[in-house]
Amino acid sequence: MGSGRLQVQLYIGREARPVTTATVTIKKIANGITIAESDFNVDIDGKTSYIKLETKDKDLSLKPTKDLVPYETYDIHVRSTGFKDIIVHGVEIFDGITTLQKIAMIPSAKGVDNFEVIDIPKNALLLDIPNRQVGPPPTSTYVLKEPYIPQYITVHLGSPNSYAEDVTVPFIDYIKNVASSEIYPTWPTEALISNINCQVSFALNRIYTEWYRNKGYSFQITNSTAYDQYFVKNRDIFDNISKIVDALFNVYIGRIGFEEPLFAKYCNGSTVTCKGLSQWGTVDLANQNYSALEILRHYYGNDIELRRTSTVEGSLESYPGELLQLGKEGADVETIQIQLNRISDNYPAIPKIYPVNGVFDENTEKSVKAFQKIFNLTADGIIGRATWYKISSIYVAVKSLAELESEGEQLPSTITYPGILKRGSTGETVKQLQYFLSTISAYYEDISPVKIDGIFGIDTENVVKDFQDAFDLQVDGIVGKKTWDKIYNTFKSIESNLEEGIVKPPEYPGYVLKEGSKGYDVRRIQSYLSSISYKYNVIPDISADGYFGPKTKAAVIAFQKYFGLYPDGIVGPATWNMIFEVYSKLDSTNNVNTPKLYYEYPNIEFKIGDSGNWIKVLQEVLNIIHKDNSKIKPLILDGEFGEKTRENLVVFQLEDNLDANGVVNKNTWDDMMEEYKNVYFGKYVVDDDNRDINSDASNTRPTLIGADIEVQHAHSCPACIQTPANTTPNTYIYTSNPPIQESKASNEYNVVCPKCPECPPCPQCPPCPPCPEHHHHKEKDITEKKYKKCKDWKKKKKKKKKKHHHHCHNCGNCYYC
């Protein structure tokens, strides 16, 4: 006996959002009797763990066998509140292979069957169907001028003239489905690649030549192996085949001298033979060390080549053509960072990226790896073509679902049947209809999305027909009362389902999570805390491994301390809900611990003539310092280290007693970042050694605060109710959270309100320091009085000594000492 693995993944909205609360039952059935059964949960990504299952030996799948099925099959039963039960029969498990069963969950509704059944038939290699594949001869006169990869392909589930369902699926998923249905995943890699090249080329030829559309059909290809390729709706796919398709979905066979993808005719070569590629024959050739291209030329001739098209329909941005990885910079990296941060709102196991600056750093790499792991890509942290387009696809799905939900908030409270709607109708009622259909399409993948423009055109008519066909209504494309009521009731079932918990916090599991706990609930909390730690550095980052160990406990305690909960390191209902609330309010473009542009020295010297994102950071930092030093002039943020950038840098170096050579080394970088932090935060505390807490006045000059923080005590400022800010150790700060315990005034502590310019007395803490008596304001103060610079300042200026420039804590104006 051999063994394989199975993983089930649940989602809604074309993978826009995972379904995270469900029970998945795996059954082994023989002769109608259940002989084995086990239950599994799903995690925050909507996935089960990898489930090890027994199957037949791999050797049985490496040679033609008509009567012997070389794999075992299992059944899946999925149950989740608010959704229909899903039952899948015939999931295929091969020796040494991971099977992936993705399931689009369907909202339950009153008055209809609350279960769906998916039957997976035998692999095409076990079928005996005559081959009638016919295609056009090579020519250069087709309607489409350049081959491209479509976002979707419409498949007729039967022979061309049969009455059967049409389904529209993403092109990449279509190829994965066909490959998993027609060949065995245990075959040599070069055999798999050559077959997938054929399947891509065959499908693109049907699209490019508009083979069926020119015959008056609405679909682009059928799933009949007698005419086209074997597609099985909602079937399982195999992990190794999935990865090959991700890499090769836009590679097709072309004959030299002709534009169109080759009509790559093929058959299994065992039960059916043809004048084209033999699928079983590719195994023999691969075992003789033929490459995929050599295998293809063996069957189609030496005048063929493999071509890659860069045009992918439905993608927001084209793949940049080079790998994006650690150290890369540019607009393409920033695009990925923005998209991953949006996706992470729905998939919290993906850490937020901060800052979003177009620099591929370790945080970006960590997020990319998490994304790749969730969507079954090679988790190497490198963005190649497959990862780029998958991120783009999921981002589009997430964004589309969010837009639908947002638009739904604008609907009137009561909606009545508007009368017959058909092609040619226009107006707000058509918009409502299109919105209902688009929302339904996000949950029923048989129904295509439709543009919400208020015009009932042919596209809207076709989607209405899809809906009528899916719900056993008369298929005429006209929205009468019966069709309207069915559309509206289906939409309402989805809407109520959303209200019942998909977009709300995950329900508390009903038991405390503490040190020693295990499971997907622990992993969920770990993922949230990991994302929160990017914004609140006082909370340590942890791995989401599903085990509640000492590091997880420490992170929970830090979270509880920071947000005013009892710090026991146990996740009960209050901590559970607070963690989700904080996570849901994260702003991936803002971090409370670090100034926007603060970076460690990148170990590169910068000088005139250099360019890039680091130079842009340098220019932005100098522009901020300019606010505090008029000798430094504003710069254009062009990322070019020119003469003006050098002049400003020399001014800064002179002011800071550095070597004024116009070169950014570590000393210059560190001093510049320190000055930037000072200007960025612009807040002060009182020096402990010189302060008398019993006095209402003090002549002590305030001391500027740095960036690292340790929150010792927190309570609300009665005037401004500000949130925590960066302070030094042994410093009280104001925050919107109530204190854990009442504090006592002590000369061991300082007090500062980070925002309020005239800090009122705090009933629990010593008073805030007054404005020092000996200073001169640079501009008018709050009493509209003007002050001149003092003699001491003028003397220091003449001697070119480093100036001492501060902000008055009470009035907020500049002064010099």
Secondary structure by P-SEA (a helix, b strand, c coil): cccbbbbbbbbcccccccccbbbbbbbbbccccccbbbbbbccccccccbbbbbbcccccccccccccccbbbbbbbbbbccccbbbbccccccccbbbbbbbbbbbbbcccccbbbbbbcccccccccccbbbbbcccccccccbbbbbcbbbbcccccccbbbbbbccaaaaaaaaaaacccccccaaaaaaaaaaaaaaaaaaaaaccccccccccccccccccbbbbbcbbbbbaaaaaaaaacccbbbbccccccccccccccccccccccccaaaaaaaaaacccaaaaaaacccccbbbbbbcccccccccccccccccccccaaaaaaaaaaaaaaaacccbbbbccccccccaaaaaaaaaaaaaacccccccccaaaaaaaaaaaaaaaaaaaaaaaaaacccccccccccccccccaaaaaaaaaaaaaaaccccbbbbbccccccaaaaaaaaaaaaaacccccccccaaaaaaaaaaaaaaaaaaaacccccccccccccccccccaaaaaaaaaaaaaaaacccbbbbbccccccaaaaaaaaaaaaaacccccccccaaaaaaaaaaaaacccccccccccccccccccccccccccaaaaaaaaaaaaaaaacccbbbbcccccccaaaaaaaaaaaaaacccccccccaaaaaaaaaaaaaaaaccccccccccccccccccccbbbbcccccccbbbbccccccccccccccbbbbccccccbbbbbcccccccccccccccccccccccccccccccccccccccccccccaaaaaaaaacccccccccccccccccc
